């Protein structure tokens, strides 16, 4: 889970852990990419607007590198262009903050598959 807002990272981390999921949180895309020895995530929850490398740029980079990690975007902005781009390039969901807990859990379940 990557979001520059610590309160969002904590809240989403708690929610996902309460659903029995293992969660790693990062404040930036660069921090995520520098994480040593981390196995490829089953799903990436990603803020669109991040300092440095944006969530959309990270999605593009992962796709270019052949990383097929499912992505669920979250954002505080109502940005139709970003939504269309994210979904067109393979994002599972694009949720606007504040979102319903169940909406995020459902999107993560779709990303992780059966």
Order of alpha helices (4+ residues) and beta strands (2+ residues): alpha-alpha-beta-alpha-beta-alpha-beta-alpha
